[in-house]
Amino acid sequence: MKKILVLLVCLCACFATSYAQKGESALGLNLNYGNDTKIGMGVKYRYGLTDQLRLEPAFNYYFKHDYVSMWDLGANLHYLFPVAKQISVYPLAGIGYAQAKGYVSDIVDGADDVTEGKIAINLGAGVDFKVASNTVIDLELKYQIIDSYNQLVLSAGVAFTF
């Protein structure tokens, strides 16, 4: 019983400390792998709304694969849970706009390329590793819900706080 009580006190103390700080900003880059779109790159901005809640607008571009390229622009909310002094995990939820371009002209001579855009919902989780006073490395897994075009995206990135 004492061990369980000590464990609960330690967990509460761990979660009571804040990892991010209200008003803190960060700018970063990430490399993405989507199960449909394959390789992509992105840029993100992070802003601490509170010590635990962070807003992350981001733009991602997925390179042409199987005659299709895609980009998305959106914003995710992260709720940070510090699990160690330099490590934080977070669930994420967000909304965005995704646009795919089909290069039909590469397949059929004289055909027009097709472009279609749709609203996207993002759900997932991530982990931040603070490797220096102003540098964070992150890994993220999110599921993008896009009408008729859902995909799972794994991202690895780096962000610099200022």
WOWOSUL-V621831 format. One record per residue. N is the residue number from 1. PHI is phi in whole degrees, 0 to 359 (NA if undefined). D_FIRST is the distance of its C-alpha to the first C-alpha in whole Angstrom. Layout:
N_PHI_D_FIRST + N_PHI_D_FIRST
This chain:
1_NA_0 + 2_296_4 + 3_296_5 + 4_294_5 + 5_296_6 + 6_297_9 + 7_299_10 + 8_297_11 + 9_296_12 + 10_296_14 + 11_297_15 + 12_297_17 + 13_296_19 + 14_295_20 + 15_283_21 + 16_284_23 + 17_285_25 + 18_260_28 + 19_270_30 + 20_265_33 + 21_237_35 + 22_305_37 + 23_86_41 + 24_288_40 + 25_243_42 + 26_212_43 + 27_236_45 + 28_210_45 + 29_235_46 + 30_215_45 + 31_252_46 + 32_243_45 + 33_226_45 + 34_258_46 + 35_294_46 + 36_252_49 + 37_271_51 + 38_67_50 + 39_274_50 + 40_210_50 + 41_228_49 + 42_209_48 + 43_231_48 + 44_218_45 + 45_233_45 + 46_243_41 + 47_223_41 + 48_281_38 + 49_288_38 + 50_223_35 + 51_294_32 + 52_251_31 + 53_255_34 + 54_232_36 + 55_258_40 + 56_227_41 + 57_288_45 + 58_209_46 + 59_234_49 + 60_232_49 + 61_234_52 + 62_252_52 + 63_293_55 + 64_302_58 + 65_214_57 + 66_52_58 + 67_67_61 + 68_225_58 + 69_238_57 + 70_208_54 + 71_224_53 + 72_219_50 + 73_230_50 + 74_198_47 + 75_220_44 + 76_243_40 + 77_255_37 + 78_244_34 + 79_250_31 + 80_277_29 + 81_240_26 + 82_291_25 + 83_247_23 + 84_204_24 + 85_302_26 + 86_244_29 + 87_232_28 + 88_223_28 + 89_248_28 + 90_206_30 + 91_278_31 + 92_224_35 + 93_214_37 + 94_195_41 + 95_224_44 + 96_195_47 + 97_232_51 + 98_240_52 + 99_230_55 + 100_249_56 + 101_236_60 + 102_263_61 + 103_272_64 + 104_294_67 + 105_296_69 + 106_286_68 + 107_260_68 + 108_239_72 + 109_299_74 + 110_84_75 + 111_280_72 + 112_271_70 + 113_290_67 + 114_245_64 + 115_235_62 + 116_218_59 + 117_240_56 + 118_213_53 + 119_287_50 + 120_236_47 + 121_247_43 + 122_249_41 + 123_224_37 + 124_179_35 + 125_206_32 + 126_206_33 + 127_219_31 + 128_250_33 + 129_240_33 + 130_278_34 + 131_262_36 + 132_206_38 + 133_300_38 + 134_233_41 + 135_231_40 + 136_234_38 + 137_256_38 + 138_228_36 + 139_236_36 + 140_217_36 + 141_232_37 + 142_224_38 + 143_252_40 + 144_265_43 + 145_261_44 + 146_232_48 + 147_314_50 + 148_68_52 + 149_204_50 + 150_284_46 + 151_206_45 + 152_260_42 + 153_236_42 + 154_255_40 + 155_233_41 + 156_231_41 + 157_210_42 + 158_224_42 + 159_225_42 + 160_244_43 + 161_277_42 + 162_211_44
